[in-house]
Amino acid sequence: MQKCECYIHSLHKDGEDHLGEATIIRRLGDNDYLAEYRGVRCHAIFNPFVGRYFVDDVYGVIPKSQEFER
């Protein structure tokens, strides 16, 4: 697990910065990560061109019923 500054989908507004601190919990697959932002677990991807994770807390939310731990 690592906390880092990420691009957060829900913070994106026209012309505004949408960086926030999220926790990357683990890798789920090819460029698919489990992240947590403000208590919401969701999917994230890593963009190597900008060196940051993109956390999708809008469309990539993982419902509690589908959460699993390895």
C-alpha positions in Angstrom: 0.0 0.0 0.0 1.2 3.5 -0.8 -0.3 6.9 -0.5 0.4 9.2 -3.4 -0.8 12.3 -5.2 -3.1 11.1 -8.0 -5.5 12.5 -10.5 -9.0 12.1 -9.0 -11.9 11.8 -11.4 -14.5 13.4 -9.1 -12.3 16.5 -8.6 -12.0 17.2 -12.3 -13.6 20.6 -13.2 -13.0 22.7 -16.3 -9.6 24.4 -16.0 -9.0 23.3 -12.4 -6.4 21.0 -10.9 -7.8 17.6 -9.9 -5.0 16.2 -7.8 -5.7 14.6 -4.5 -4.1 12.0 -2.1 -5.3 8.4 -2.6 -4.0 5.1 -1.4 -3.0 2.5 -4.0 -3.7 -0.8 -2.3 -2.6 -3.4 -4.8 -2.4 -4.4 -8.4 -5.4 -6.2 -9.8 -4.2 -6.9 -13.4 -2.5 -5.3 -16.3 -2.4 -1.6 -15.4 -5.4 -2.1 -13.1 -5.0 -1.1 -9.5 -7.3 -1.1 -6.4 -7.3 2.3 -4.9 -9.0 4.1 -2.0 -10.0 7.7 -2.0 -12.0 9.1 0.9 -13.2 5.7 2.0 -14.3 4.6 -1.5 -12.6 1.7 -3.1 -12.2 2.0 -6.9 -10.1 1.2 -9.9 -7.1 3.2 -10.9 -4.6 3.1 -13.8 -1.0 4.3 -14.0 0.0 6.8 -16.7 3.8 6.5 -17.2 3.9 9.6 -19.3 2.9 11.9 -16.4 4.1 9.5 -13.7 0.8 9.5 -11.8 -2.2 7.2 -11.1 -5.6 8.2 -12.4 -8.2 7.2 -9.8 -11.8 6.7 -11.1 -14.0 7.3 -8.1 -17.0 8.1 -10.4 -17.4 5.1 -12.8 -14.8 2.7 -11.4 -16.3 2.3 -7.9 -16.1 -1.2 -6.5 -19.3 -2.0 -4.6 -18.9 -3.5 -1.1 -20.6 -6.7 -2.3 -17.8 -7.2 -4.9 -14.8 -6.4 -2.8 -12.4 -9.2 -2.2 -9.0 -9.6 -0.5 -6.3 -11.8 -1.7 
